[in-house]
């Protein structure tokens, strides 16, 4: 898929529910798409959750992160948010067979992908109503849209702005204290706790979980079924 906002082209993989489960009633958009189809068996997880009746029929879009461009595009990058909201979403929504409301649409990711999910949803809450953030890197700096150039930008924006019509599932490993790229940035566990406090104080619908694990794909695969059930179970 080619993006004018980003000036590049990337692969986008599509998952559709088995015909026996019916037409999609929810849409899941996942960042770091290759990792979430090859390292984490997300299509199999979706198959099993639907077969067990734990989530409704769900279509999923897995968005490739373009290798080294990931570190620029995912952490609070305005052109990436415009790509997802204005180019990707209108293009893929017809594949679901129907126009789905924001409350049935989920943005999901881990690490940089987790903070990207919360950032993009904030940019376009009329399109995306749910955020699934695993080990979200909320320590990152902002998008240059204001004078705030310090770490932990996105939690401050959520604390200061009017509440958006969004629901959140956040999870984080208890052994992630040092999981960030800069020694002077807030630690991963602490900044996720701060994000939880902000969302709770502002009255967002929120599910939050801390587990005995670190910043790795094994933990995220184990956490994904429960997270998907929370964000999609009521769709």
C-alpha positions in Angstrom: 0.0 0.0 0.0 1.4 3.4 -1.0 1.1 6.4 1.3 1.2 10.0 0.2 1.5 11.2 3.8 4.6 9.0 4.4 6.0 9.0 0.9 6.6 5.2 0.9 5.0 1.8 0.2 4.5 -1.0 2.6 2.8 -4.5 2.8 -0.5 -4.8 4.5 -1.8 -8.3 5.4 -5.5 -9.0 5.8 -7.2 -11.6 8.0 -10.9 -12.4 7.6 -12.9 -14.6 9.9 -14.0 -18.1 8.8 -17.2 -18.1 6.9 -18.9 -20.2 9.6 -18.4 -17.3 12.0 -20.3 -14.8 9.9 -19.5 -11.4 8.5 -17.0 -9.2 10.5 -18.5 -7.2 13.3 -15.2 -5.7 14.4 -12.0 -4.5 12.9 -8.5 -4.9 14.4 -5.6 -2.9 13.0 -2.2 -4.1 14.3 1.1 -2.3 14.0 4.4 -4.3 13.5 2.3 -6.5 11.4 5.0 -9.0 10.3 5.9 -9.7 13.9 2.2 -10.2 14.9 1.7 -12.7 12.1 5.0 -14.6 12.3 6.4 -14.2 15.8 3.0 -13.9 17.5 0.4 -16.3 16.0 -2.3 -13.6 16.0 -4.4 -15.2 13.2 -4.5 -18.5 15.1 -5.4 -16.6 18.3 -8.3 -14.8 16.5 -9.5 -18.1 15.1 -9.6 -19.7 18.5 -11.3 -16.8 20.3 -14.0 -16.7 17.6 -14.5 -20.4 17.7 -14.9 -20.3 21.5 -17.4 -17.4 21.2 -15.1 -15.1 23.2 -15.0 -12.4 20.5 -17.3 -11.6 17.6 -16.3 -12.2 14.0 -13.3 -9.9 13.5 -11.3 -8.7 10.5 -7.7 -7.8 11.1 -5.2 -5.7 9.2 -1.5 -6.2 9.9 0.6 -3.1 9.0 4.2 -3.6 8.1 6.6 -1.3 10.0 9.2 -0.8 7.1 12.3 -1.9 9.0 14.4 1.0 10.2 11.5 3.5 9.5 9.7 2.0 12.5 11.6 4.1 15.0 10.5 7.3 13.2 7.0 6.4 12.2 5.5 4.7 15.3 6.4 6.9 18.3 4.0 9.9 18.0 4.6 10.7 14.3 1.8 12.9 12.9 2.2 11.7 9.2 1.8 8.1 10.4 -1.4 9.0 12.2 -2.7 10.6 9.0 -1.7 7.6 7.0 -3.7 5.3 9.3 -6.8 7.5 9.6 -7.0 9.0 6.1 -5.4 6.4 3.8 -5.3 2.9 5.4 -8.7 2.9 7.2 -10.8 4.0 4.3 -9.0 1.6 2.0 -9.4 -1.5 4.2 -12.8 -0.9 5.8 -14.7 -2.2 2.7 -12.9 -5.5 3.0 -14.9 -6.0 6.2 -18.1 -5.9 4.1 -19.6 -3.1 6.1 -18.8 0.3 7.6 -18.0 -0.3 11.2 -18.4 2.4 13.9 -15.4 3.5 16.0 -16.5 1.5 19.0 -16.0 -1.6 17.0 -12.5 -0.7 15.7 -9.3 -1.4 17.6 -5.8 -0.1 17.2 -3.2 -2.5 18.7 0.6 -2.8 19.1 3.5 -3.5 21.4 6.3 -1.2 22.6 6.5 1.6 20.0 3.4 0.0 18.5 1.5 0.4 21.8 2.2 4.1 22.0 1.3 4.5 18.3 -2.1 2.9 19.0 -2.8 5.5 21.7 -1.5 8.4 19.6 -3.3 7.5 16.4 -6.6 6.9 18.3 -6.2 10.3 20.0 -5.7 11.9 16.5 -8.9 10.3 15.0 -11.3 9.1 17.8 -14.2 9.3 15.3 -12.6 6.4 13.5 -10.9 4.4 16.2 -12.6 3.7 19.6 -10.4 1.2 21.2 -6.7 1.0 22.1 -4.8 -2.3 22.9 -1.4 -1.3 24.2 1.1 -3.9 25.3 4.3 -2.5 27.0 3.6 0.9 25.4 6.6 3.2 25.1 4.9 6.2 26.7 8.3 7.7 27.6 8.8 9.0 24.0 8.8 12.7 23.2 6.1 14.5 21.2 5.3 15.1 17.6 6.5 18.7 17.5 3.0 20.2 17.5 3.6 22.2 20.6 6.5 23.6 22.7 6.7 20.5 24.9 9.9 18.6 23.9 10.4 16.4 26.9 9.9 12.7 27.5 6.5 11.4 28.5 4.6 13.7 26.1 1.5 11.6 25.3 0.4 10.9 28.9 0.6 14.7 29.5 -1.6 15.4 26.5 -4.2 12.9 27.7 -4.1 14.5 31.1 -4.6 18.0 29.8 -7.0 17.5 26.9 -10.8 17.0 26.9 -11.6 13.3 27.2 -12.0 11.4 24.0 -14.5 8.6 23.4 -11.9 5.8 23.7 -11.5 2.6 25.6 -8.1 1.2 26.7 -6.5 -2.0 27.5 -2.9 -1.6 28.8 -0.6 -4.3 30.0 3.1 -4.2 31.1 5.7 -6.6 32.5 6.9 -6.1 36.0 10.5 -6.6 34.8 10.4 -3.8 32.2 11.9 -1.0 34.4 14.8 -0.4 32.0 13.0 -0.9 28.7 13.6 2.4 26.9 16.3 3.7 24.6 17.5 6.7 26.6 18.8 6.6 30.1 17.2 9.9 31.0 13.7 8.8 29.8 11.1 7.6 32.2 11.3 3.8 32.8 8.8 1.7 30.9 6.9 0.2 33.9 6.6 3.6 35.7 5.4 5.5 32.6 2.7 2.8 32.0 1.6 3.2 35.6 1.5 7.0 35.0 -0.6 6.5 31.8 -3.0 4.3 33.8 -3.4 7.0 36.5 -4.1 9.6 33.8 -6.7 7.6 32.0 -8.4 6.5 35.3 -8.4 10.1 36.5 -10.0 11.3 33.3 -12.7 8.7 33.4 -11.7 6.5 30.5 -13.0 2.9 30.2 -9.8 1.1 31.2 -8.4 -2.4 31.7 -4.9 -2.5 33.1 -2.7 -5.5 33.9 0.8 -6.1 35.2 2.3 -9.5 34.8 5.5 -11.3 35.8 7.5 -10.8 32.5 9.7 -8.6 30.4 9.7 -6.7 27.2 9.5 -9.5 24.7 7.3 -11.3 22.2 6.7 -14.4 24.3 5.0 -12.3 27.0 2.9 -10.3 24.4 1.7 -13.6 22.8 0.6 -14.9 26.2 -1.2 -11.6 27.0 -2.9 -11.1 23.6 -5.9 -13.4 24.0 -7.1 -11.8 27.2 -6.5 -8.3 25.8 -8.4 -9.1 22.6 -11.3 -10.5 24.6 -11.5 -7.3 26.7 -11.5 -4.9 23.8 -13.6 -7.0 21.4 -15.8 -9.0 23.7 -18.6 -6.4 23.7 -18.4 -5.5 20.0 
